[in-house]
Amino acid sequence: MMGMCRNITILRGLEPAATPAEIEAGARQYVRKISGIRESSAATTEVFEAAVARIAAATTDLLTELPPRKQPPTTVPPMRRHKGRP
């Protein structure tokens, strides 16, 4: 089995629950990693964004359907790391 993408954090078990923006950010990181596309171009934007949308929808379904975690995740998603700081 290949290693986990280090830029994708665990969203299941967050309090408050993962937001749509956090889910989309994770989906975008996943699509970037597996496609090798850092920045989309005119030739790749449509298919790239469609993949992000499908993965975000599947992730939302997954997080909704899984049972609650017994312990919260050990890392904080990037979008939450700077909240409350000047």
PyMOL commands that set and color helices and strands:
alter all, ss='L'
color gray80, all
select helices_A, chain A and resi 20-35+45-65+78-81
alter helices_A, ss='H'
color red, helices_A
deselect
rebuild
show_as cartoon
